[in-house]
């Protein structure tokens, strides 16, 4: 007689939805979505009770049951208002006019399972409310002195799910019927570490640049960060990625990824910018030599109106040399940055900084020096600079 197969584990729809979310975050970050597997899950319903104290009520509202009912109704219509916020203030319609009321929130912890409280504390009561992990309702209100107490009750659908990710097991706590991940160890840290390390090394100098760029660009999260940095400040990028990867990446690793991605791009631009600066100044010197010693200056001076000094042409040449040098610097910087960030604006890292000042001073110093030495024979001039 053939042995019967063991019963399949209870893979609730809530856990399946969470698996899809985690698989989406894992895909392209050193893993594929198929490497995230749901092993087992179990669900339970829990109740959380809390008190919301409404203070600073207008005098007519303290003893007016109709007004108190309206306040209760307004909060019930948006039950997340005040949940999880120790102190908050809101504008409400009180007795036909707008008034600012203050609220204080207290979660009743007595009698609640410790494991449930731990999940709420780690995920954050406020975050769970905003992410629709709780079904919150308002019970009958009560007047206490000059404040209004609104008992709140939240239904918490909690699922404990176990996932297998590339041979390692991770336990997640899921809240709400939609399968929101309230708590799980940041499983992507291990796979992102090499990419973040590559960005760190890039930020410290252009050594083995090609291989480091290839390593960093293997990870979708790091590519997304680099792309987002082209149009946003690092703080905004961090906030955006924290929403996209709410539990799968630790805060430490996410902050490091944003910080080193920005620094790596900036560092990549330094060497090409300075190479272009030197090349631009050499070209400027060559153009000035041709201008002053090949007869171009004298020839151009013959066609100038008498009231215009030929020195004006010297200044025009200096401006042209500066423009050429800056264009060369920007072009080489762009080419280097495109290896790391193939698309999107690069203005954030194409600022010239102090090298722009050096370009300005260098081009005008060359032009001014050549003007001062215009009467010196070329052979003697070259001998003076050691050529």
C-alpha positions as CSV (number, residue, x, y, z in Angstrom):
1,X,0.0,0.0,0.0
2,X,1.4,3.4,-1.1
3,X,1.9,5.9,1.8
4,X,-0.4,8.9,1.6
5,X,1.1,12.3,1.2
6,X,1.0,14.7,4.2
7,X,-1.7,17.4,4.1
8,X,-0.6,20.6,2.4
9,X,0.1,23.5,4.7
10,X,-2.5,26.2,5.1
11,X,-1.3,28.8,2.7
12,X,-3.8,31.6,3.4
13,X,-4.5,34.3,0.7
14,X,-3.1,36.8,3.1
15,X,0.3,35.0,3.2
16,X,0.2,34.5,-0.6
17,X,-0.3,38.3,-1.1
18,X,2.7,38.9,1.2
19,X,4.8,36.5,-0.7
20,X,4.0,38.3,-3.9
21,X,5.1,41.6,-2.3
22,X,8.3,40.2,-0.9
23,X,9.1,38.4,-4.2
24,X,8.7,41.7,-6.1
25,X,11.1,43.4,-3.8
26,X,13.6,40.5,-4.1
27,X,13.5,40.3,-7.8
28,X,16.6,41.8,-9.4
29,X,18.3,42.4,-6.1
30,X,20.6,39.3,-6.1
31,X,17.5,37.0,-6.2
32,X,14.6,36.1,-8.5
33,X,11.0,36.2,-7.5
34,X,10.8,32.4,-7.7
35,X,13.3,32.0,-4.9
36,X,10.9,33.5,-2.4
37,X,8.6,30.6,-1.3
38,X,5.9,30.5,1.2
39,X,6.3,27.4,3.5
40,X,3.5,27.7,6.0
41,X,1.2,30.2,7.6
42,X,-1.3,30.4,10.4
43,X,-3.7,33.2,11.2
44,X,-5.6,34.6,14.2
45,X,-7.9,37.5,15.1
46,X,-7.0,39.9,17.9
47,X,-8.7,42.9,19.4
48,X,-6.8,46.1,20.4
49,X,-8.6,48.6,22.6
50,X,-7.5,52.2,23.1
51,X,-8.7,55.5,24.3
52,X,-8.7,58.8,22.4
53,X,-9.1,61.8,24.6
54,X,-10.3,64.9,22.9
55,X,-9.5,68.1,24.7
56,X,-9.7,71.9,24.1
57,X,-13.3,71.6,23.3
58,X,-15.3,74.9,23.0
59,X,-17.4,75.6,26.1
60,X,-20.7,74.9,24.4
61,X,-19.4,71.4,23.4
62,X,-18.5,70.2,26.8
63,X,-22.1,69.6,27.9
64,X,-23.8,69.4,24.4
65,X,-24.4,65.8,23.6
66,X,-25.3,66.6,20.0
67,X,-22.0,68.3,19.4
68,X,-20.2,65.4,21.1
69,X,-22.0,63.0,18.9
70,X,-20.9,64.9,15.8
71,X,-17.2,64.8,17.0
72,X,-17.5,61.1,17.6
73,X,-19.0,60.6,14.1
74,X,-16.3,62.7,12.4
75,X,-13.5,60.6,14.1
76,X,-15.4,57.4,13.3
77,X,-15.6,58.4,9.6
78,X,-11.8,58.6,9.5
79,X,-10.9,56.1,12.2
80,X,-7.2,56.4,11.6
81,X,-7.3,60.0,12.9
82,X,-5.5,60.0,16.2
83,X,-4.8,56.2,16.3
84,X,-1.2,55.7,17.4
85,X,-0.4,59.4,17.8
86,X,0.5,60.2,21.4
87,X,-0.6,63.8,20.8
88,X,-2.2,65.4,17.8
89,X,-4.3,68.4,16.8
90,X,-7.0,68.6,14.2
91,X,-9.5,71.1,12.8
92,X,-13.1,69.9,13.2
93,X,-16.6,71.2,12.6
94,X,-17.7,71.9,16.2
95,X,-21.2,73.4,16.7
96,X,-21.3,74.8,13.2
97,X,-17.9,76.4,13.2
98,X,-14.3,75.2,12.8
99,X,-12.4,74.6,16.0
100,X,-9.0,73.1,16.7
101,X,-9.2,70.2,19.1
102,X,-6.3,68.2,20.6
103,X,-6.2,64.5,21.1
104,X,-4.2,62.1,23.2
105,X,-3.9,58.3,22.4
106,X,-3.5,55.5,24.9
107,X,-3.3,51.8,23.9
108,X,-4.8,49.5,26.5
109,X,-2.0,46.9,26.9
110,X,-3.4,44.9,29.8
111,X,-4.7,41.5,28.8
112,X,-3.2,41.7,25.2
113,X,-0.9,38.8,24.1
114,X,2.7,39.8,24.5
115,X,3.6,38.6,21.0
116,X,0.8,40.8,19.5
117,X,2.1,43.8,21.5
118,X,5.6,43.1,20.2
119,X,4.4,43.2,16.6
120,X,2.5,46.4,17.2
121,X,5.5,48.1,18.9
122,X,7.9,47.0,16.2
123,X,5.7,47.9,13.3
124,X,4.3,51.1,15.0
125,X,0.7,51.5,15.9
126,X,0.4,54.7,13.8
127,X,2.0,53.0,10.7
128,X,-0.3,50.0,11.0
129,X,-3.3,52.3,11.0
130,X,-2.1,54.3,8.0
131,X,-1.3,51.2,6.0
132,X,-4.7,49.8,6.6
133,X,-3.5,46.9,8.7
134,X,-6.2,47.5,11.3
135,X,-10.0,47.8,11.1
136,X,-10.7,50.6,13.6
137,X,-14.0,51.5,15.0
138,X,-15.3,54.0,17.6
139,X,-17.5,52.9,20.5
140,X,-19.8,55.0,22.6
141,X,-18.3,58.3,23.7
142,X,-18.1,59.5,27.3
143,X,-17.7,63.0,28.8
144,X,-15.0,63.3,31.5
145,X,-14.7,66.8,33.1
146,X,-13.8,69.1,30.2
147,X,-12.8,66.5,27.7
148,X,-14.4,63.8,25.6
149,X,-13.2,60.2,25.8
150,X,-13.7,58.0,22.7
151,X,-13.0,54.3,23.2
152,X,-11.5,52.9,20.0
153,X,-11.4,49.2,19.1
154,X,-9.2,47.7,16.3
155,X,-9.6,44.3,14.8
156,X,-6.2,42.9,14.0
157,X,-6.0,40.0,11.6
158,X,-2.5,38.7,12.3
159,X,-0.8,35.9,10.2
160,X,2.4,34.2,11.1
161,X,4.1,33.1,7.9
162,X,7.3,31.3,7.2
163,X,9.2,32.0,4.0
164,X,12.1,30.2,2.4
165,X,14.5,32.5,0.5
166,X,17.4,30.9,-1.2
167,X,17.6,28.2,1.4
168,X,17.2,30.4,4.4
169,X,14.0,30.6,6.5
170,X,12.4,33.9,7.5
171,X,9.4,34.4,9.8
172,X,7.1,37.3,9.0
173,X,4.2,38.7,10.9
174,X,1.5,39.9,8.5
175,X,-1.3,42.3,9.5
176,X,-4.6,43.0,7.9
177,X,-6.5,41.0,5.3
178,X,-4.3,42.5,2.5
179,X,-1.2,40.8,3.9
180,X,0.8,43.9,4.9
181,X,4.2,42.9,6.3
182,X,4.3,44.2,9.8
183,X,7.5,42.6,10.8
184,X,10.3,40.5,9.1
185,X,14.1,40.5,9.3
186,X,15.6,42.6,6.5
187,X,16.4,39.6,4.2
188,X,17.9,41.7,1.3
189,X,20.8,43.1,3.3
190,X,22.9,40.0,2.7
191,X,22.5,40.2,-1.1
192,X,22.8,44.0,-1.4
193,X,26.0,44.1,0.7
194,X,28.4,43.6,-2.3
195,X,26.7,46.3,-4.3
196,X,26.8,48.8,-1.5
197,X,30.4,48.0,-0.9
198,X,31.2,48.6,-4.5
199,X,29.5,52.1,-4.3
200,X,31.6,52.8,-1.2
201,X,34.8,51.9,-3.0
202,X,33.8,54.0,-6.0
203,X,33.2,57.0,-3.7
204,X,36.7,56.8,-2.4
205,X,38.5,57.0,-5.8
206,X,38.6,55.7,-9.4
207,X,40.2,52.3,-8.8
208,X,38.9,49.3,-10.8
209,X,36.1,51.5,-11.8
210,X,34.6,49.3,-14.5
211,X,34.2,46.2,-12.3
212,X,32.9,48.2,-9.4
213,X,30.2,49.9,-11.6
214,X,29.2,46.5,-13.0
215,X,28.9,45.1,-9.4
216,X,26.7,48.0,-8.2
217,X,24.5,47.9,-11.3
218,X,23.6,44.3,-10.8
219,X,21.1,45.3,-8.1
220,X,17.7,46.8,-9.0
221,X,17.5,48.8,-5.8
222,X,20.8,50.5,-6.4
223,X,19.9,51.2,-10.0
224,X,16.7,52.7,-8.8
225,X,18.5,54.9,-6.2
226,X,21.0,56.2,-8.8
227,X,18.2,57.0,-11.2
228,X,16.1,58.7,-8.5
229,X,19.1,60.8,-7.5
230,X,19.2,62.4,-10.9
231,X,16.1,64.4,-10.1
232,X,15.8,64.3,-6.3
233,X,17.8,65.1,-3.2
234,X,19.2,62.1,-1.2
235,X,16.7,62.6,1.6
236,X,13.7,62.4,-0.8
237,X,15.3,59.3,-2.5
238,X,15.7,57.6,0.9
239,X,12.0,58.3,1.8
240,X,10.9,57.0,-1.6
241,X,12.9,53.8,-1.3
242,X,11.8,53.2,2.3
243,X,8.2,53.0,1.0
244,X,9.2,50.7,-1.9
245,X,11.2,48.4,0.4
246,X,9.4,48.8,3.8
247,X,10.8,45.7,5.6
248,X,13.1,43.9,3.2
249,X,16.0,46.3,3.7
250,X,17.3,47.6,7.0
251,X,17.4,51.3,7.6
252,X,21.2,51.1,8.0
253,X,21.7,49.5,4.6
254,X,19.2,51.8,2.9
255,X,20.8,54.9,4.2
256,X,24.2,53.6,3.2
257,X,23.0,52.8,-0.3
258,X,21.7,56.3,-0.9
259,X,24.7,58.0,0.7
260,X,27.3,56.0,-1.2
261,X,25.4,56.1,-4.5
262,X,25.4,59.9,-4.4
263,X,29.1,60.0,-3.3
264,X,30.1,57.4,-6.0
265,X,28.6,59.5,-8.8
266,X,30.3,62.6,-7.5
267,X,33.7,60.8,-7.3
268,X,33.4,59.4,-10.8
269,X,33.2,62.9,-12.2
270,X,36.3,64.2,-10.4
271,X,39.2,62.6,-12.5
272,X,37.6,63.2,-15.9
273,X,36.9,66.8,-14.9
274,X,40.5,67.5,-14.0
275,X,41.8,65.7,-17.0
276,X,39.6,67.9,-19.2
277,X,40.8,71.0,-17.3
278,X,44.4,70.2,-18.1
279,X,43.6,69.4,-21.7
280,X,41.5,72.6,-22.0
281,X,44.4,74.7,-20.7
282,X,46.9,73.1,-23.1
283,X,44.5,73.8,-26.0
284,X,44.1,77.3,-24.8
285,X,47.8,77.8,-24.7
286,X,48.2,76.4,-28.2
287,X,45.4,78.7,-29.5
288,X,47.0,81.7,-27.9
289,X,50.4,80.9,-29.4
290,X,48.8,80.6,-32.9
291,X,46.8,83.8,-32.3
292,X,49.8,85.9,-31.2
293,X,52.7,84.4,-33.2
294,X,51.1,83.2,-36.5
295,X,49.9,86.7,-37.4
296,X,46.2,86.1,-36.6
297,X,46.2,89.0,-34.1
298,X,47.9,91.4,-36.4
299,X,45.7,90.4,-39.3
300,X,42.5,90.8,-37.3
301,X,43.6,94.2,-36.0
302,X,43.8,95.5,-39.6
303,X,40.0,95.0,-40.0
304,X,39.0,96.5,-36.7
305,X,37.5,100.0,-36.6
306,X,39.9,102.6,-35.3
307,X,37.9,103.1,-32.1
308,X,38.2,99.5,-31.0
309,X,41.4,98.3,-29.4
310,X,42.8,95.0,-30.5
311,X,42.9,94.0,-26.8
312,X,39.2,93.4,-27.1
313,X,40.0,90.4,-29.4
314,X,42.4,89.1,-26.7
315,X,39.5,89.1,-24.3
316,X,37.2,87.4,-26.8
317,X,39.8,84.6,-27.3
318,X,40.1,84.2,-23.5
319,X,36.3,83.8,-23.2
320,X,36.3,81.3,-26.1
321,X,39.1,79.3,-24.5
322,X,37.2,79.2,-21.2
323,X,34.0,78.1,-22.9
324,X,35.9,75.4,-24.8
325,X,37.5,74.2,-21.6
326,X,34.2,74.1,-19.6
327,X,32.5,72.2,-22.5
328,X,35.3,69.7,-22.6
329,X,35.1,69.2,-18.8
330,X,31.3,68.7,-18.9
331,X,31.5,66.3,-21.8
332,X,34.1,64.1,-20.1
333,X,32.2,64.1,-16.9
334,X,29.0,63.1,-18.7
335,X,30.7,60.2,-20.4
336,X,32.1,58.9,-17.1
337,X,28.8,59.2,-15.3
338,X,26.8,57.5,-18.1
339,X,28.6,54.3,-17.3
340,X,27.0,54.4,-13.8
341,X,23.7,56.2,-14.7
342,X,22.8,55.5,-18.4
343,X,19.7,57.8,-18.5
344,X,18.4,60.9,-16.8
345,X,19.7,64.4,-16.1
346,X,23.2,64.6,-14.5
347,X,23.3,68.2,-13.5
348,X,23.6,67.2,-9.8
349,X,27.2,65.8,-10.4
350,X,28.3,68.0,-13.3
351,X,29.0,71.1,-11.2
352,X,32.5,72.3,-11.8
353,X,33.2,73.6,-8.3
354,X,36.7,74.8,-7.7
355,X,37.9,73.3,-11.0
356,X,35.6,75.8,-12.7
357,X,37.5,78.6,-10.9
358,X,40.8,77.1,-12.0
359,X,39.6,77.0,-15.6
360,X,38.6,80.7,-15.4
361,X,41.8,81.8,-13.8
362,X,43.9,79.6,-16.1
363,X,42.4,80.8,-19.4
364,X,42.5,84.4,-18.6
365,X,46.0,84.1,-17.1
366,X,47.2,82.5,-20.4
367,X,45.6,85.2,-22.4
368,X,46.9,88.0,-20.2
369,X,50.4,86.5,-20.1
370,X,50.5,86.2,-23.9
371,X,49.3,89.8,-24.3
372,X,52.1,91.0,-22.0
373,X,54.7,88.8,-23.8
374,X,53.4,89.6,-27.3
375,X,56.7,91.3,-28.2
376,X,58.9,88.5,-27.1
377,X,60.2,86.2,-29.9
378,X,58.6,82.8,-30.0
379,X,61.8,80.9,-29.7
380,X,62.7,82.8,-26.5
381,X,59.2,82.3,-25.2
382,X,59.4,78.6,-25.7
383,X,62.8,78.6,-24.0
384,X,61.4,80.4,-21.0
385,X,58.8,77.6,-20.5
386,X,61.3,74.9,-21.1
387,X,60.2,73.7,-24.6
